[in-house]
């Protein structure tokens, strides 16, 4: 690694051009223009939090191979800095780069709890599991300051509504009191992302995330408190963490996880350029090998957008990865499974006032 050329504590090492502004340099959104002016004198490697005010907070997930119907994201952008993150591309819709901006310009939705409650109170709403972190991690460092995720969990508990959580941060244990109450009625499940057992790999792949030891401890504590946990071995990157599938599965099972899930890395949108730049700076000795192996999993390209194929890949290397995950399930998760969440308890009129009429 050439340490002189690497921005320490960050995943992305550059800001790629925003694809939506390449044809015009004029910004017509007053808010984004204000933010850009505010950024001019800001320390370029510090994180800036910006309030945004969406009209709705729960998104219907249209992709048929994602495994969720609805998601809610309290933050846009993520300080964790995971270099492979597909959510980087969404930052471009807000006028920022998918590169360093994604890690250093975090958009904060302080109205999320109220917007969520407004939805759950609607008579037309039928309970379906809503997943927190369908895009960016709800327990990223910003949550320590803003506590929006905790407030949303309180709303889910108030209305006895099922919620799923995806995170790679041990901060989730702060909310163990609420999670235990939700779990008593089978209203919560947690997905903890663990991509490697090597701290050296984690530091360059996911620079501002919880340590591997902390994540495994998180799985254990959640399990010991009756909260079902699935471990996400995602993404599997050839020649970076592909050799760790069986050890990762074993560690997850021993920590108490009920299942594992995986995807094969795909570098969609701007992420191909960001990842390629990153690996040439951080792992120059194997950069070409890794990039070629990723391409071999996606028909010769760094990305495949076909539903059903994009996350599992194709070709010999993808087959080896998928077969190893199947073997890991047979070896370490036989007889285990994640429970289905309870959708029968949701009460739109928590205070019961309308029931008097």
C-alpha positions in Angstrom: 0.0 0.0 0.0 1.3 3.5 -0.8 0.3 5.3 2.4 1.2 8.7 1.0 -1.6 8.5 -1.6 -4.3 7.1 0.7 -6.8 9.3 2.6 -6.7 7.7 6.0 -10.0 6.7 7.7 -12.0 6.8 4.4 -13.0 4.1 1.9 -13.3 6.1 -1.3 -10.1 7.9 -2.3 -11.7 10.3 -4.8 -14.8 12.2 -5.7 -16.0 10.9 -9.1 -18.1 13.3 -11.2 -21.9 13.3 -10.5 -23.4 11.6 -13.6 -26.5 13.8 -13.4 -24.6 17.1 -13.6 -22.2 16.2 -16.4 -24.2 17.9 -19.0 -24.8 21.1 -17.1 -22.9 23.0 -14.4 -25.9 25.0 -13.3 -27.6 23.9 -10.1 -31.2 25.1 -9.8 -31.9 23.7 -6.3 -31.4 26.5 -3.8 -30.8 24.0 -0.9 -28.0 22.1 -2.7 -26.4 25.4 -3.8 -26.4 26.6 -0.2 -24.8 23.3 0.9 -22.1 23.6 -1.7 -21.3 27.2 -0.5 -21.2 26.1 3.1 -18.8 23.3 2.2 -16.2 25.6 0.7 -14.3 26.4 3.9 -15.0 23.1 5.6 -12.2 20.7 6.5 -12.2 18.4 3.6 -11.8 15.2 5.6 -14.4 15.9 8.3 -18.0 14.9 8.2 -20.7 17.4 7.7 -24.3 16.7 8.8 -27.1 18.3 6.7 -30.8 18.4 7.6 -33.2 17.3 4.9 -37.0 17.3 5.0 -38.6 14.5 2.9 -42.4 14.3 2.7 -42.4 10.5 3.2 -39.9 8.1 4.8 -41.0 4.6 4.0 -40.1 3.4 0.5 -41.7 0.5 -1.4 -38.9 -1.7 -2.8 -39.6 -2.6 -6.4 -36.6 -4.9 -6.9 -37.9 -8.5 -6.8 -34.6 -10.1 -5.6 -33.9 -7.9 -2.6 -36.0 -9.8 -0.1 -37.9 -6.9 1.4 -41.1 -5.0 0.5 -40.5 -1.7 2.4 -37.5 0.1 3.7 -36.9 3.2 5.8 -33.6 5.2 5.8 -32.9 7.8 8.5 -29.7 9.0 6.8 -28.5 9.4 3.3 -24.8 8.8 2.9 -22.8 6.7 5.4 -19.7 7.5 7.3 -18.8 3.8 7.5 -17.1 4.2 4.1 -17.6 0.7 2.8 -15.9 0.8 -0.6 -18.3 -1.6 -2.3 -21.5 0.0 -1.1 -24.3 0.0 -3.7 -26.0 2.9 -1.9 -23.2 5.3 -3.0 -25.0 5.9 -6.2 -28.1 7.3 -4.4 -26.0 10.2 -3.2 -25.9 11.5 -6.8 -29.6 12.2 -6.7 -29.0 14.7 -3.9 -26.3 16.5 -6.0 -23.2 14.9 -4.4 -20.5 12.5 -5.5 -20.8 8.8 -4.9 -17.2 8.9 -3.7 -15.9 10.9 -0.8 -19.0 13.0 -0.6 -21.0 9.8 0.3 -18.9 9.4 3.4 -18.4 13.1 4.4 -21.8 14.7 3.6 -24.5 12.9 5.6 -28.1 13.9 5.1 -30.1 13.7 8.3 -33.9 13.1 8.3 -34.9 14.3 11.8 -38.6 14.1 10.9 -38.4 10.4 10.2 -40.1 9.2 13.4 -43.1 11.5 12.9 -43.4 10.5 9.2 -43.2 6.8 10.2 -45.9 7.3 12.8 -48.1 9.1 10.3 -47.9 6.1 8.0 -48.5 3.5 10.7 -51.6 5.4 11.8 -53.3 5.2 8.4 -56.3 2.9 8.3 -55.2 2.0 4.7 -51.8 0.7 5.9 -51.6 -3.1 6.2 -48.7 -4.3 8.3 -45.6 -5.6 6.4 -42.1 -5.8 7.7 -40.4 -2.5 7.2 -36.6 -2.8 7.1 -34.4 -0.1 8.5 -31.2 0.4 6.5 -32.4 -0.7 3.1 -30.0 1.9 1.8 -27.5 3.2 4.4 -26.8 1.9 7.9 -29.3 3.2 10.5 -26.6 2.7 13.2 -23.8 4.6 11.5 -21.9 7.1 13.6 -24.4 9.9 13.1 -26.9 7.9 15.1 -24.9 8.4 18.3 -25.7 12.1 18.0 -29.2 12.2 16.5 -30.8 9.0 17.9 -33.4 8.9 15.0 -33.2 5.1 14.8 -34.1 4.7 18.4 -37.0 7.1 18.0 -38.3 5.0 15.1 -37.9 1.8 17.1 -40.1 3.4 19.8 -42.8 4.1 17.1 -42.6 0.5 15.9 -43.1 -0.7 19.5 -45.9 1.7 20.1 -47.9 0.4 17.2 -46.7 -3.2 17.5 -45.4 -3.2 14.0 -42.8 -5.6 12.6 -39.4 -4.2 11.8 -36.2 -5.6 10.3 -32.7 -4.1 10.9 -29.6 -4.3 8.8 -26.4 -3.0 10.5 -22.7 -3.6 10.9 -22.4 -1.4 14.0 -22.4 -2.5 17.7 -24.3 0.7 18.5 -27.5 -1.4 18.1 -26.9 -2.8 21.6 -27.7 0.7 23.0 -31.3 -0.1 22.0 -31.4 -3.5 23.6 -34.3 -2.5 25.9 -36.6 -1.7 23.0 -35.4 -4.7 20.9 -36.2 -7.1 23.7 -39.8 -5.7 24.0 -40.3 -6.1 20.2 -38.9 -9.6 20.3 -41.4 -10.6 23.0 -44.1 -10.3 20.4 -41.9 -11.6 17.5 -41.8 -8.1 15.9 -38.0 -7.7 15.2 -35.2 -9.5 13.4 -31.6 -8.3 12.9 -29.2 -8.8 10.1 -25.6 -8.2 11.1 -23.1 -7.7 8.2 -19.8 -9.5 8.7 -17.6 -9.6 5.6 -14.3 -10.8 7.0 -12.5 -12.1 10.1 -9.4 -10.1 9.3 -9.1 -6.8 11.0 -6.5 -5.7 8.5 -9.0 -6.4 5.7 -11.8 -4.7 7.5 -9.8 -1.5 8.1 -9.3 -0.9 4.4 -12.6 -2.4 3.1 -14.9 -0.8 5.8 -12.8 1.8 7.6 -15.2 3.3 10.1 -17.2 0.2 11.0 -17.2 -1.8 14.3 -14.4 -4.3 14.7 -15.1 -7.9 13.8 -14.8 -8.9 17.5 -17.5 -6.3 18.4 -19.8 -7.5 15.6 -19.6 -11.2 16.7 -20.2 -10.0 20.3 -23.2 -8.1 19.1 -24.6 -11.3 17.5 -24.1 -13.1 20.8 -25.7 -10.5 22.9 -28.7 -10.2 20.6 -29.1 -13.9 20.5 -28.8 -14.3 24.3 -31.7 -11.7 24.6 -34.0 -13.6 22.3 -33.5 -11.4 19.3 -33.2 -13.5 16.1 -30.0 -12.7 14.0 -29.1 -13.5 10.4 -25.5 -12.8 9.5 -24.9 -11.3 6.0 -21.7 -12.4 4.3 -22.1 -9.6 1.9 -20.6 -8.9 -0.4 -18.2 -11.8 -1.2 -15.3 -10.3 -3.2 -13.1 -12.8 -5.1 -9.5 -13.0 -3.7 -10.3 -10.5 -0.9 -12.8 -12.4 1.4 -13.9 -15.4 -0.8 -11.6 -17.7 1.0 -13.2 -16.9 4.4 -16.7 -18.2 3.7 -16.5 -21.3 5.8 -14.7 -19.7 8.7 -17.1 -16.8 8.7 -20.1 -19.1 8.7 -18.6 -21.1 11.6 -18.0 -18.0 13.6 -21.5 -16.7 12.9 -23.1 -19.9 14.0 -21.0 -20.2 17.1 -22.1 -16.6 18.0 -25.7 -17.7 17.8 -26.8 -16.6 14.3 -29.8 -18.6 13.0 -28.8 -18.2 9.3 -26.5 -16.6 6.8 -27.1 -14.8 3.5 -24.6 -13.7 0.9 -24.2 -11.7 -2.3 -21.3 -11.6 -4.8 -20.0 -8.1 -5.2 -21.2 -6.1 -8.2 -19.8 -2.6 -8.9 -22.8 -0.8 -10.4 -23.0 2.9 -11.5 -20.1 5.0 -10.2 -18.9 2.3 -7.9 -16.8 0.6 -10.6 -14.5 3.6 -10.9 -14.4 4.2 -7.1 -13.6 0.6 -6.3 -11.0 0.3 -9.1 -9.2 3.5 -7.9 -9.3 2.2 -4.3 -7.9 -1.2 -4.9 -5.1 0.1 -7.1 -4.1 2.3 -4.2 -4.7 -0.1 -1.3 -3.9 -3.5 -2.8 -1.8 -2.8 -5.9 -0.3 -6.3 -5.9 -3.6 -8.0 -6.6 -5.7 -5.2 -8.0 -5.9 -6.6 -11.6 -6.5 -10.1 -10.4 -9.5 -9.0 -8.2 -11.0 -6.8 -10.9 -10.7 -9.6 -13.5 -12.3 -12.1 -11.2 -15.2 -9.8 -10.5 -15.7 -9.4 -14.2 -15.7 -13.1 -14.7 -18.7 -13.3 -12.3 -20.7 -10.8 -14.4 -20.2 -11.8 -18.0 -17.0 -9.8 -18.4 -18.2 -6.6 -16.7 -17.9 -5.2 -13.2 -21.7 -5.1 -12.9 -24.7 -7.1 -13.9 -28.1 -5.5 -13.4 -30.2 -8.5 -14.3 -32.6 -9.5 -11.5 -31.9 -12.9 -10.1 -28.4 -13.0 -11.6 -26.8 -9.7 -10.3 -26.3 -10.9 -6.7 -25.4 -14.5 -7.4 -23.2 -14.0 -10.5 -22.3 -16.6 -13.1 -19.3 -18.5 -14.3 -16.9 -20.8 -12.4 -15.8 -18.4 -9.7 -19.4 -17.5 -8.8 -20.3 -21.2 -8.8 -17.5 -21.9 -6.3 -18.7 -19.1 -4.0 -22.3 -20.1 -4.2 -21.5 -23.8 -3.6 -19.3 -22.9 -0.6 -22.2 -20.9 1.0 -24.5 -24.0 0.5 -21.9 -26.2 2.1 -21.6 -23.7 5.0 -25.4 -23.8 5.6 -25.4 -27.6 5.7 -22.4 -27.7 8.0 -23.2 -24.9 10.5 -26.9 -24.1 10.2 -28.7 -27.4 9.9 -32.0 -27.2 11.7 -31.7 -23.4 12.2 -33.9 -20.8 10.6 -35.1 -17.2 11.0 -38.6 -16.9 12.4 -41.3 -15.1 10.4 -42.3 -11.8 12.0 -45.7 -11.1 13.4 -48.0 -8.8 11.4 -51.2 -9.5 13.4 -50.7 -7.1 16.3 -50.4 -3.8 14.4 -52.8 -1.2 15.9 -53.3 2.0 13.9 -55.3 3.6 16.8 -52.9 3.0 19.7 -54.8 5.2 22.1 -58.0 3.4 21.3 -60.1 6.5 21.1 -61.9 5.6 17.9 -62.9 2.2 19.4 -65.4 4.1 21.6 -67.6 4.9 18.7 
